[in-house]
């Protein structure tokens, strides 16, 4: 399974950057597994301490960079630049040897201000050039007024913003695939879209060809109430892909799933490895 490292530049527990990162992780196709890489545990880089592997956190972080096949970097803007924590992570990962080298990266910035963290975004891109990282060029992603984009459950509900972020994720996936080609049938997963309460595939005329619907049940639970796939898409594992997207959604937001529809119940019977994510009430 191809792993995509997600790095959040803010250390704040309720950071908007983390909320944005969760959205981006949710929008990745199922053949790409998001892995959140914590930079909050990295001591400030000091070359004097790096000669004898005396800082385990640095070595762990470098190994995490080596293990992923692409990066999504989400940064807030502090004084028109990136955070000190993110700059420190770039420094730590570049020493002894360049562990960032030849990675593909999607850079996303956010800010309560209208500019959307433009200064931080451009600063990150400048550093990535030095580190020989290949960032997605278009679309550039600056999320302004980020403090108005989430509801009280930390979910993004604006469909236009979700659609734009999906476009950015698709561009990232397409660029990543050029360096790490996936089988053709896997790339079809790009057709799966997300809206609050459902994942779905539309036909060229806008009609729904497949969808899975889930509802919030409060107390950190969601109920899968319907899964349907049109005749023309059956036999391609589409229902499984839709269910896996719901599972990832639950994992990202620390939810449990109530399998109310027959397909969700059959899926759980066939895949007991996901048992811990499901509940009956």
C-alpha positions as CSV (number, residue, x, y, z in Angstrom):
1,X,0.0,0.0,0.0
2,X,1.3,3.4,-1.0
3,X,1.7,5.7,2.0
4,X,1.3,9.5,1.9
5,X,2.9,11.4,4.8
6,X,0.8,14.3,6.1
7,X,2.7,17.0,8.0
8,X,0.8,19.7,9.9
9,X,2.8,22.9,10.6
10,X,0.8,24.0,13.7
11,X,1.4,22.4,17.1
12,X,-1.9,23.8,18.6
13,X,-4.3,21.0,19.6
14,X,-7.3,22.6,17.9
15,X,-5.3,23.9,15.0
16,X,-7.2,24.7,11.8
17,X,-4.3,23.2,9.9
18,X,-5.0,19.8,11.5
19,X,-8.7,20.1,10.5
20,X,-7.7,20.9,6.9
21,X,-5.2,18.0,7.0
22,X,-8.0,15.6,8.1
23,X,-10.1,16.8,5.1
24,X,-7.3,16.2,2.7
25,X,-6.6,12.7,4.2
26,X,-10.3,11.9,3.7
27,X,-10.2,12.9,0.1
28,X,-7.3,10.6,-0.9
29,X,-8.3,7.5,-2.9
30,X,-8.2,4.2,-1.1
31,X,-5.0,3.0,-2.7
32,X,-3.1,5.8,-0.9
33,X,-2.9,5.5,2.9
34,X,-2.5,8.7,4.8
35,X,0.1,8.6,7.6
36,X,0.3,11.6,9.9
37,X,3.9,12.5,10.8
38,X,4.2,14.4,14.1
39,X,6.7,17.2,14.1
40,X,5.9,18.4,17.6
41,X,8.3,16.0,19.3
42,X,11.4,17.2,17.3
43,X,14.0,19.1,19.4
44,X,15.4,22.1,17.7
45,X,18.1,21.1,15.3
46,X,21.7,21.3,16.6
47,X,24.4,19.8,14.4
48,X,26.5,19.2,17.5
49,X,24.0,16.6,18.7
50,X,23.7,14.9,15.3
51,X,27.1,13.2,15.0
52,X,26.4,10.1,17.1
53,X,22.6,9.6,16.7
54,X,22.0,10.9,20.2
55,X,18.5,12.3,19.3
56,X,16.1,9.4,18.7
57,X,13.3,11.7,17.6
58,X,15.3,12.9,14.7
59,X,16.1,9.4,13.5
60,X,12.5,8.4,13.8
61,X,11.3,11.4,11.8
62,X,13.9,10.7,9.0
63,X,12.8,7.1,8.8
64,X,9.2,8.2,8.5
65,X,10.2,10.5,5.5
66,X,12.0,7.6,3.9
67,X,9.0,5.3,4.3
68,X,6.4,7.5,2.5
69,X,5.8,7.9,-1.2
70,X,4.5,11.5,-1.2
71,X,3.8,14.4,1.2
72,X,0.9,16.7,2.0
73,X,2.1,19.7,3.9
74,X,-0.5,21.9,5.6
75,X,0.8,25.2,7.1
76,X,-0.7,28.1,9.0
77,X,0.9,31.5,8.6
78,X,2.8,33.1,11.4
79,X,4.1,36.7,10.7
80,X,3.9,36.1,6.9
81,X,5.9,32.9,7.1
82,X,5.8,29.2,8.1
83,X,5.9,28.1,11.7
84,X,9.2,27.5,13.5
85,X,8.2,23.9,14.1
86,X,7.8,23.3,10.3
87,X,11.1,25.0,9.5
88,X,12.8,22.9,12.1
89,X,11.3,19.7,10.6
90,X,12.7,20.7,7.2
91,X,16.1,21.2,8.8
92,X,16.0,17.9,10.7
93,X,14.9,16.0,7.6
94,X,17.6,17.5,5.4
95,X,20.6,16.6,7.6
96,X,23.0,13.6,7.5
97,X,21.5,13.2,4.1
98,X,18.5,14.7,2.4
99,X,15.5,12.6,3.4
100,X,13.1,14.9,1.5
101,X,14.8,14.4,-1.8
102,X,12.6,13.5,-4.9
103,X,9.3,13.5,-2.9
104,X,6.1,14.7,-4.4
105,X,4.3,17.3,-2.3
106,X,1.0,19.1,-2.1
107,X,1.4,22.4,-0.2
108,X,-1.8,23.8,1.5
109,X,-1.9,27.0,3.6
110,X,-4.7,28.4,5.7
111,X,-5.4,31.5,7.6
112,X,-8.3,33.3,9.2
113,X,-7.3,36.2,7.0
114,X,-8.4,36.6,3.4
115,X,-4.9,36.0,2.0
116,X,-5.1,32.3,3.0
117,X,-1.5,32.1,4.3
118,X,0.0,33.1,1.0
119,X,3.3,34.1,2.6
120,X,3.8,30.8,4.4
121,X,2.8,28.8,1.3
122,X,5.4,30.6,-0.8
123,X,8.1,30.2,1.9
124,X,7.4,26.5,2.1
125,X,7.6,26.2,-1.7
126,X,11.0,28.0,-1.7
127,X,12.4,25.6,0.9
128,X,11.1,22.6,-1.1
129,X,13.0,23.8,-4.2
130,X,16.2,23.7,-2.1
131,X,15.3,20.2,-0.8
132,X,14.7,18.9,-4.4
133,X,11.0,18.2,-3.7
134,X,8.5,18.4,-6.5
135,X,5.4,20.4,-5.4
136,X,2.1,20.4,-7.2
137,X,2.1,23.6,-9.2
138,X,-1.6,23.9,-9.9
139,X,-3.9,24.5,-8.3
140,X,-2.2,26.5,-5.6
141,X,-4.2,26.2,-2.3
142,X,-4.6,29.2,0.0
143,X,-7.6,28.8,2.3
144,X,-8.7,32.1,3.6
145,X,-11.2,32.7,6.4
146,X,-10.5,29.1,7.6
147,X,-12.1,29.8,10.9
148,X,-15.5,29.8,9.1
149,X,-15.0,26.6,7.1
150,X,-15.8,24.0,9.9
151,X,-18.9,23.1,11.9
152,X,-18.9,22.2,15.6
153,X,-17.9,18.6,14.7
154,X,-14.7,19.9,12.9
155,X,-16.2,18.8,9.5
156,X,-15.9,21.0,6.4
157,X,-19.4,21.5,5.0
158,X,-18.9,24.0,2.1
159,X,-19.3,22.0,-1.1
160,X,-17.4,24.4,-3.2
161,X,-14.3,24.3,-0.9
162,X,-14.5,20.5,-0.8
163,X,-14.7,20.3,-4.6
164,X,-11.7,22.6,-4.9
165,X,-9.7,20.6,-2.4
166,X,-10.6,17.4,-4.3
167,X,-9.2,19.0,-7.4
168,X,-6.0,19.7,-5.6
169,X,-5.8,16.1,-4.2
170,X,-6.5,14.7,-7.7
171,X,-3.6,16.8,-9.1
172,X,-1.3,15.5,-6.4
173,X,-2.4,11.9,-7.0
174,X,-1.8,12.3,-10.8
175,X,1.7,13.7,-10.2
176,X,2.5,11.1,-7.6
177,X,1.4,8.3,-10.1
178,X,4.0,9.5,-12.6
179,X,6.7,8.7,-10.2
180,X,5.0,5.6,-8.7
181,X,2.6,4.2,-11.3
182,X,-0.5,2.4,-10.0
183,X,-2.5,-0.2,-11.9
184,X,-5.1,1.4,-14.1
185,X,-8.1,0.1,-12.1
186,X,-6.8,1.7,-9.0
187,X,-6.7,5.1,-10.7
188,X,-10.4,4.9,-11.3
189,X,-10.8,5.5,-7.5
190,X,-10.3,9.2,-8.4
191,X,-13.9,9.2,-9.5
192,X,-15.1,8.7,-6.0
193,X,-16.2,12.1,-4.5
194,X,-17.2,13.2,-1.0
195,X,-19.9,15.3,0.4
196,X,-21.0,15.4,4.0
197,X,-22.8,12.2,4.7
198,X,-21.9,10.3,1.5
199,X,-19.2,9.1,-0.9
200,X,-20.4,8.7,-4.5
201,X,-19.6,8.3,-8.2
202,X,-21.4,10.4,-10.8
203,X,-21.8,9.6,-14.5
204,X,-20.9,12.1,-17.3
205,X,-24.5,13.4,-17.2
206,X,-24.3,14.0,-13.5
207,X,-26.5,11.0,-12.5
208,X,-25.4,9.0,-9.4
209,X,-23.8,5.7,-10.5
210,X,-22.8,4.5,-7.0
211,X,-23.0,5.9,-3.5
212,X,-22.8,5.0,0.2
213,X,-24.7,7.1,2.6
214,X,-24.0,7.6,6.3
215,X,-25.6,9.7,9.1
216,X,-24.3,11.2,12.3
217,X,-25.7,9.4,15.3
218,X,-23.8,11.6,17.8
219,X,-21.5,10.2,20.5
220,X,-18.8,9.7,17.9
221,X,-20.9,7.3,15.8
222,X,-22.1,7.2,12.2
223,X,-24.6,4.8,10.7
224,X,-24.2,3.4,7.2
225,X,-27.8,3.3,5.9
226,X,-27.5,2.7,2.2
227,X,-25.0,1.3,-0.4
228,X,-25.9,1.1,-4.0
229,X,-24.0,0.5,-7.3
230,X,-25.5,0.7,-10.7
231,X,-25.6,-2.2,-13.1
232,X,-22.8,-0.8,-15.3
233,X,-20.4,-0.6,-12.4
234,X,-21.1,-3.9,-10.7
235,X,-18.4,-6.5,-10.5
236,X,-15.6,-3.9,-10.1
237,X,-15.3,-3.8,-6.4
238,X,-16.9,-0.3,-6.2
239,X,-19.0,-1.0,-3.2
240,X,-15.9,-2.2,-1.3
241,X,-14.1,1.0,-2.3
242,X,-17.0,3.1,-1.0
243,X,-17.0,1.2,2.3
244,X,-13.3,1.6,2.7
245,X,-13.7,5.4,2.2
246,X,-16.2,5.4,5.1
247,X,-13.8,3.4,7.2
248,X,-11.0,5.9,6.6
249,X,-13.4,8.7,7.4
250,X,-14.2,7.0,10.7
251,X,-10.5,6.4,11.4
252,X,-9.6,10.1,10.8
253,X,-12.3,11.5,13.0
254,X,-12.2,8.7,15.6
255,X,-15.7,7.5,15.0
256,X,-17.4,4.1,15.2
257,X,-19.6,2.7,12.5
258,X,-23.1,1.2,12.9
259,X,-23.7,-1.1,9.8
260,X,-27.4,-0.6,9.2
261,X,-27.5,-1.5,5.5
262,X,-27.1,-5.1,4.3
263,X,-23.9,-4.5,2.4
264,X,-22.2,-2.9,5.4
265,X,-23.2,-5.9,7.5
266,X,-21.8,-8.3,4.8
267,X,-18.6,-6.3,4.5
268,X,-18.0,-6.6,8.3
269,X,-18.6,-10.4,8.1
270,X,-16.0,-10.7,5.3
271,X,-13.5,-8.3,6.9
272,X,-13.2,-9.0,10.6
273,X,-10.0,-7.0,10.7
274,X,-12.1,-3.9,10.9
275,X,-14.2,-5.2,13.8
276,X,-12.9,-2.6,16.2
277,X,-14.4,0.2,14.1
278,X,-17.9,-1.2,14.2
279,X,-20.6,-1.3,16.8
280,X,-24.2,-2.5,16.8
281,X,-25.8,0.4,18.6
